[in-house]
């Protein structure tokens, strides 16, 4: 397990699901500016930043081609790394076809699945969250196909114009089909990531579970542990902050940080 000891007055930040590229270039560019504005603000006391998946609505790296656009967020991430801030970049279900471009060009640490890390005296389990917990067997099967190296190679044989257009089409359909479900909450027992946490705690001591993917910001207590979902930036602009002892959810609104009063159980 990796250990991180925070320096005096330093913090850790977590964010996910920017979905840059969706639903159209204009709205995506506006959101990209908001994300960069937030990163400009937190860099003053950030020691580590975890970007927990679906930063892009779609991303595929051909051998010599990367998707057009998003140069502002890439430049900002590179700047953060050069300032000495550790940036961890998790694969999500919308940008799982990332390879080594971000690690080689921007200096981030790529995380394919999950990461267990101890920060000061607190243990974190961090993952985008897709495919975890019970049920959703159709997606779990599809995820295995998408993560398969042979399938990725076959997709890479498509011309980038065709491949990226096709993938963006299915990415938009995926969001459209799951949008209402992502926005609804009934009770914690129906939350499959909550159920995953329950099972994980049977043989692991975890203080904080951090997930994205669900799109609904929430903080749920599980005995002495807590499950945080980071929400998303198309509607909520939420993120989590760990100050070395405690963790809280916040939102970025009109150029300032506000405590987020969402689902807390």
SULKANOR-V620216 format. One line per field, one symbol per residue. ss: DSSP state (h for helix, s for strand, l for the rest). phi: phi as a letter, one per 30 degrees, with the letter a starting at -180 (. if undefined). burial: + if it has 24 or more other ideal C-beta (glycine too) atoms within 12 Angstrom, else -. A space follows every 10 residues. Layout:
ss->???
phi->???
burial->???
//
This chain:
ss->lsssllllll ssssslllls llllhhhhhh hhhhhhhhhh hhlllsssss sllllsllls llllllllll hhhhhhhhhh hhlllsssss llllllslll hhhhhhllss sllssssssl lsssssslll llllllhhhh hhhhhhhlhh hhhhhhlllh hhhhhhhhhh hhhhhhhhhh hhhllllhhh lhhhhhhhhh lllllllsss sllllllsss ssllsssssl lllllllsss ssllllssss sssllssssl llssl
phi->.dcbcddeic bcbbaahdhd jcdaeddddd ddddddeddd ddddbdcbbc ccjhdcdaab cdebbbedji dddddddddd dddjddbcbc dcdcbdccbc dddddcidcd bdbcbcbcch cccccbadjd icidihdddd dddddddddd ddddddddde dddddddddd dddddddced dddcbcaddd dddddddedd ddbbcbdbcb bcidicdabb dbhccbcccd iacdbchcac bccjbbbbcb bcbhibcbdd ccdbb
burial->---+-+---+ ++++++++++ ++-----+-- +++++++++- +++--+++++ ++++++++++ ++---++--+ -+++-+++-+ +---++++++ +++++++++- ++---+++++ +--++++-++ -+++++++++ +++------- --+--+---- ----+----- --++--++-- +--++--+-- -+--+--+-- ++++++++-+ +----+++++ ++++++++++ -+--++++++ ++++-+++++ ++----++++ ++----+--+ -++--
//
